[in-house]
Amino acid sequence: MRKIIIEFDGEDASIDARTALDGYKWKAAMWDLDQELRACAKYGSIEGREATAAEADVADILRDSIRRILNEWKLNIED
């Protein structure tokens, strides 16, 4: 079994620790946002109502932007 040990020292240790521990939550939140944008862009649906063409276009643009930014940070929500 492998172990990863993360140590935090200093005044901001609790904030840094919380940020490190919440990484999976951020990934899950980005996945949920991506799926909502996908539903709007691909299926024309926003929270149970029909999306306008402009909303679908914006959702597609935002989805591309999110993926570009994540890629620049070497992050992937697909894994």
ChimeraX attribute file (.defattr): number of C-alpha atoms within 10 A of each C-alpha:
attribute: neighborCount
match mode: 1-to-1
recipient: residues
	/A:1	2
	/A:2	3
	/A:3	5
	/A:4	5
	/A:5	4
	/A:6	7
	/A:7	8
	/A:8	11
	/A:9	9
	/A:10	7
	/A:11	8
	/A:12	9
	/A:13	12
	/A:14	12
	/A:15	11
	/A:16	15
	/A:17	14
	/A:18	10
	/A:19	13
	/A:20	11
	/A:21	11
	/A:22	11
	/A:23	11
	/A:24	11
	/A:25	11
	/A:26	13
	/A:27	16
	/A:28	12
	/A:29	13
	/A:30	16
	/A:31	15
	/A:32	13
	/A:33	14
	/A:34	20
	/A:35	13
	/A:36	17
	/A:37	25
	/A:38	19
	/A:39	18
	/A:40	24
	/A:41	24
	/A:42	13
	/A:43	12
	/A:44	19
	/A:45	18
	/A:46	17
	/A:47	9
	/A:48	7
	/A:49	9
	/A:50	13
	/A:51	18
	/A:52	14
	/A:53	12
	/A:54	10
	/A:55	17
	/A:56	22
	/A:57	17
	/A:58	15
	/A:59	22
	/A:60	19
	/A:61	13
	/A:62	16
	/A:63	18
	/A:64	14
	/A:65	12
	/A:66	15
	/A:67	16
	/A:68	13
	/A:69	11
	/A:70	14
	/A:71	12
	/A:72	10
	/A:73	9
	/A:74	8
	/A:75	13
	/A:76	12
	/A:77	15
	/A:78	6
	/A:79	5
